[in-house]
């Protein structure tokens, strides 16, 4: 088996806590012709238009492994890396803080608010928990060991040293992390709880929602009722697997959709930018694991509530 060559370190610094984009030139021209120049590949790859790519070359935006700007006629070298910074999108600032509950030389455990994405993705780039923490803690090497949905609040584990990230990700892959969630949802005395829900969940590329299908279960959740008041129940949720939207799908399947969920059971129109009035009432309450590097046992609990406080008034500029 051919071993993958290590990726060279980025020759460009981060901007606003966001890494530069890395493009690797293919070993074979997908169009079947001559490899041409670096410019030819980037025009096809980025689909940004000749003028945009040429303007970036004129500005010296594309650099090679040595950090020097590349000329547009630089020959296409198979496997070569090209780096550049993308323009950051205009983002509405999420008016809630990321709270650091623990930090040592290896990990950072943060209590993420509702509405804030964990890592850069799509239109959420600089306004993410990872980018914020990199800036606030001055740890440019910080990376996420796992991810919470943007609408879910609670505990997230970040790693400090890139060479140790795999060890922490393996904890989640091997299900050696105890995760406990808390949710507010409809209360129905006819739904027998506690119970363990098992089903097969799939989420197709391009679809906003996941769905249950026939087949071998790949998603297992323990659902317990903690208490209730009127028509609203407070639930303790223990995911034993980690499928996308698993808890939201399972609660909906029980007839107990989580309050504030814009996808289940019905996909609602996107929220107006800057509207933080309808959070998903789902919180990653507890995170417990044995550190694979230090051997220390950790147990953390979020101090947030499934329903966050109203955002503070005032300007929302960074």
N, C-alpha and C positions, 0 to 999 in steps of 0.2 A: 504494500500500500504506500502510495506516495505521500510523504509528510508535507503538510502545508507550511510554506515559508512564513515566518512571522511578519506581521505588518509593521513597517517602520514607524517611528513616532511621528506625530503630526508636526510639521515644520511651522505651523501658524498657531498663535495663541488663541485661547477662547475669547469670544465676545459675549458679554452679558451672561457668562456662565454656559455658553453654548459652544460645542465643538465645531471645528470646521468640517465641511463636507469632504468626504474622500471618495474618489472615483478611480477604479482600477481599469486600465485599458485591456480589452479582451485579447486572448491569444489568437483568436480567429475572427476575422471581420465577419460579423453576422450577415452582411449584405453580399458576401461572397466575392467581393472585388479586392483591389489592392488596399492595404491598410491605410494609406494616406497619411494625414497629419493628425496631431492632437486636436486641432481645431475641428477637423472633419468629424471626429468621433464625438466631441462635446456638443456640436450642433445637433447631431442625431440623438445623442443620449439625453440631453437636457430639454429638448423640445421647447427651447426658449426663443428661437428665432435667430437668424444670422446676426442681426444688428445687436441684440443683447449680448451674445457671446463675443462678438468683435469688440464691443465697448468694454467688456470685462478684460479682454486681452490688452486693450489699450491702457487700461488702468492698472495692469500688472496684478490682476486678481487671482489668476491661475498660477500656482507654483508647483515645483517638483519637490523631490525628497530633500533637496538641499536648501529649500526655502527661497530659491531664486525664481523670479517671474519667468514663465515660459513664453516663448514666441509662438504666434499662431501656426507657423510652418514647422514647428518642432515635429520631428518624425515620430510616428506611432511605434512605440516600442512595446511589444507584447508583455503584459503583466506590470507595466509601469503605473505608478500611482500619481494622481493629480489631486491637489487640495485647493479649496477655495471657501470663502464665506458666502453663504446665501444671505440675501436681504431679509432681515427679520420682519415678520408681519406685524401690523399694528394690532396690539392685543389689549383687551380690557383688563385692568388689574383686578385680581381677585382680592377683595378687601378683608382678608383674614390672614393671620400669621401662621407660618409653619413653626411649630414648637419643637425644639430639640429636647428629648427626654433622656438621652444618654449619648455619650461620646467618649471614645478612647482612641488609641492609635490604629485600630483596625476597622471599627464600625461607627456609624452614626444611626441612632434610632430617632425618627421624627414622627410627630403627630400631625398628619396632614389635614388641612381643612377641606370641607366640601368645595366642589367646583374647581379645584386646582389639580391639573394633570400631574402625574408622578414624573414622567419623563417627556422630552420633546417629541411631539407627534402631530402631524397635520398642521392645523392652524395654531396650536399651542406649543410655543417654542421657548422663548425666554421666560414666559409666565408659567413656569412649572416648578414643582417642588425641588427637582434636581438642580435646575439653573439657579433658583433662589438660594439654595443652601451652598452651592459652590461659591456664589458671590458673598453671602453673609458670613460663612465660615472660612473663606479663603482656602478652600480645598479643591483645586481644579481637577484632581484625580478622582473625585467622588463619583461613584456610580451606584445605580439601584440594583439590589440583589433580587428584587421581585417588583411587582407593580400592583397598585390599586387603581380601579376605574376612577376617572376624573370626578365623577359625582359622589364617590364613596369617600368618607373621611376616616381617619384613624392612623394606626401605626404602620410605618414603612421602614424596612431595613436597608441602609446604604452602606457600601463598603468604601474604605479609604484607599487601599492599595490595590492597583490593578491586578497584580500577580496573585492576590488572595480572593478575588471576586468569585472564581470558579468554585472554591471550597464552600462559600456561603450559598451560592446558587444550588449546589448539590444538596444542601439541607432541604430546600424546598422541593427539588426534584424527587428526592427519596422520602418525602413526607415525614421528615424529622423535625418539623416546626409545628408546634401547637398553635393554631389560630382560632380565635374566638371572635364572633361578630355579634352585634346587637342591632335589632331592627324594630321599627314601629310599623305595624300593619293592622289591617282589619282584624277584629276579634270575632271568632265564630265558635260558639260552644259545641257545635256539632263536629268540628274537626278534632279528631282524637290525637292528642299530643301527650308526651313526646313520641316522636317517631323518627325513623331513619328513611330518607327518601333516596331511592336509587333509580337512575334512568340513563339513557344515552343522549347526550347533548352535542349538537353540531352547530357551528357558526360558519356560514359560507362567506367567502371573500366578497366584500362589497355590501353585505347585508348588515343593517344596524342591529338586528336581533339574532339571538341564538334560539334554537328550538329543540324539542325532544323528538326523537325518532325511534322506531323499533330497533332492537339489537342489544348486544351485550352492554350492560351499564358501564359508563366511563365517568359518571358523576355521582358522588355519594355525599349527602348532607344530613346532619343530625339537627332536628328542629325541636326546640323546647319553648314552652310558654313560661315566661318569668312572672308576669302579672298582667292585669288588664284594668282599664278604667272605661266604662261605657262600651263603646264600639271599637275602641283602639286597644290593641295588645302590644306588649313588649316581649320580644322574642330573643332567645339565645340561639345562635346559629353556629354550628361547628362543621365547616367544610372538611371532609376527609380526602377530597380531590380538588383539583384547581382548574376546572373548565371555565371558559369565559362566561360571565354573567350567571354562573351556576346557582348562587343563592337566590338571585332575582327570578330565575326561571323556576326553581323548585318552589319558592314561596307562591309564585303565581299559579303553578300547577295545583297547589293545595287550595286555591281559591282565596289566598291571603296575600295579594300583591303588596309589595312594600310601598308605603306612603311616599308620594312625590316621585314615583318612578315614571319617567317620560317615555319608556319603551314597552313596559309590560303592565297590563295586558294589551294596551293599544299604543301605537306609536303616535306621539303628539307632535305638533309643529315645533320647530326649534325655538328655544327661549330667546327673547329679545336680548341683545348684548347689554351687559350691565345689570340684568335682572337676576338677583341672587335670593329671591323671595321664596322659591319652591325647591328646597333641597331634597335629595333622595335620603330618606330616613334610614340610612345604613351606615354603620360605624364598625371599623376594625378595632374591637375593644382590647384584645389581648394578643400578645406575641411572646412565645416561650420556646427557648432552644438552648442547646449546649454549643458554645462557641467552638468551631472546628479548629481554630488556630490557637486559642489560649486555653481551651478546656473549661472555661468558666460557664456556669449555668446562669442564663438570663431569663427573667420574667418581667414583662412590662405590661402596663395597663394604661389605656388612653383616659384622659380626664375630660374628654369632650362628651357631648350629648348627641344622640341621633338627630336632634333638631338644634341647629346652631343658633347663636344670637343674631340679631339683625346687624347688618354691616354698619360700621361707624359712619356718620355723615361726613361730608367734606370731599375734597378732590381725591381722585383715584390715580394720580400720576405716580410713577415709580420714584 
